[in-house]
């Protein structure tokens, strides 16, 4: 089954500012998601779209499956985030 992120790149840029994109997820959606989603899933989504805010919040809320983050970073082409996930223990 293909993983579909509920967050898009524009969300990653604006969600940390408390603003959402027109018809996209906003900060309230993110706060709700962090309560109902597995933190490692949010970590993967954050790494895929390159959102340091989402990554930080996912880790703060218990994300520890670094391979999910590595996978997301690789899908999104975020080399520095991928390196960070490897430093944290992803293999």
N, C-alpha and C positions, 0 to 999 in steps of 0.2 A: 504494500500500500504506500502510495506516495505521500510524503509529509507535506502538508500545506501550512505555511505560517499564517497566523492571523494578523501579523504585523507586516507592513510594507515599508520600503526605504524611507518614504516621506514621514511615516509615523516615527521612525527611529530618530529623525532629525528634530521633530516637533514635540514628541511625547515628553521629553525631558524639560521642555519649556512650559508644560501644562496646556499645550495647544494641540489640537488634532487637525488632520487634513480634512478637507471637505469630503464628507461621506466615508472617511477612514476611521480607524480606531483612535480614540483620544486618551487622555490621561485617566479618565474615569474607567474606561474599558480596560486599561492596563492594570489599574488597581484591583478591579474585579477579577481579571485573569490571574493575577498573582495569588489570589485567594483560592481559586478553583483548579488551576492548572499545576501540574508537576513542575517544580522550579527548574529542573533540568531541561524541560521542554521549552521554557521561556529562555533559558540560557542558550539553547540551540537557535531559537528564533532571533534572539538579540545578536548572536555571533554572525548569523547569516546576513542580517541587514546592517551590521556594523554599528549597533547602538551600545555605546559604553554605559549609558544609563540603564538599559534593560539588563545588560550583563551584570552590572553592579547590584541591581535590585534582585536579580535571580540568585546571585551568590549570597546576598544578605538574607534571603529567604530560604536558604538551605540547599541550593543547587551544588552538586558535587560530582556529577557525572561528566567529567571533563571531555570524554570522547564525544559526547553530544555537542558540546561547544566547538570542538575541533571540526566535527562534521559540518556544522553550520558555517563556521568561518571559511572552510574550504569551498563549500557551495557558493558562498557570497564573494569569494576571492579576497578575503581580508587576511593577508599574510601576518601582520603584526598580532592580530587577535589569535590566529592559529598558533603562532609561536608562544603566546601567553598561555593557551590551553595546554600545550606540550610542557611548558615549565611547571604547570600545576599538576601534571601527571598523566595527561592523555597519551595514549599510545596508538 
